[in-house]
Amino acid sequence: MSARTWTLLGSDALPYESPTPGTLGGHRRLRIYGRLDCPSALRHIAAGNYTPHRVFFADEPTALAAGYRPCARCLPERYRAWVRDREPR
């Protein structure tokens, strides 16, 4: 019997096989990431609109390095910090 693997995105935004599941989920087209229990993502998944574009990350630094932004709904403080970091000085 083979070991279970999960497909995650790396910091280069390319998929790789991992022996452990991701801790964050994301949407490939929107380039957004959030918690696996995000109410917004779960609502879209239930409607069937999200799963074709679903991606997973091992952690937040990897998601950010891959060019994804935090979800405003489930990670509001991280989202506000992300917006602040992009404001012109």
KARARA-V37785 format. One record per backbone hydrogen bond with DSSP energy under -1.0 kcal/mol. CO is the residue of the C=O (numbers start at 1). NH is the residue of the N-H. E is the energy in kcal/mol with one decimal. If there is no record, write none. Layout:
co->CO nh->NH e->E
co->CO nh->NH e->E
//
This chain:
co->6 nh->18 e->-3.0
co->8 nh->16 e->-2.5
co->10 nh->13 e->-2.4
co->14 nh->10 e->-2.4
co->16 nh->8 e->-2.7
co->18 nh->6 e->-2.8
co->24 nh->57 e->-2.5
co->25 nh->34 e->-2.9
co->26 nh->55 e->-1.9
co->27 nh->31 e->-1.8
co->27 nh->32 e->-1.1
co->31 nh->69 e->-2.3
co->32 nh->27 e->-2.2
co->33 nh->71 e->-1.6
co->34 nh->25 e->-2.4
co->35 nh->38 e->-1.5
co->38 nh->42 e->-2.7
co->39 nh->43 e->-2.0
co->40 nh->44 e->-2.1
co->41 nh->45 e->-2.7
co->42 nh->46 e->-2.4
co->43 nh->47 e->-1.4
co->44 nh->49 e->-2.1
co->45 nh->48 e->-1.4
co->50 nh->53 e->-2.0
co->51 nh->54 e->-1.3
co->53 nh->28 e->-3.4
co->55 nh->26 e->-2.5
co->56 nh->9 e->-2.9
co->57 nh->23 e->-1.9
co->57 nh->24 e->-1.7
co->59 nh->63 e->-1.7
co->60 nh->64 e->-2.6
co->61 nh->65 e->-2.4
co->62 nh->66 e->-1.7
co->63 nh->68 e->-2.3
co->64 nh->67 e->-1.7
co->69 nh->33 e->-2.7
co->71 nh->75 e->-1.5
co->75 nh->79 e->-2.6
co->76 nh->80 e->-2.5
co->77 nh->81 e->-2.1
co->78 nh->82 e->-2.3
co->79 nh->83 e->-2.5
co->80 nh->84 e->-2.7
co->81 nh->85 e->-2.3
co->83 nh->86 e->-1.2
co->84 nh->87 e->-1.1
//
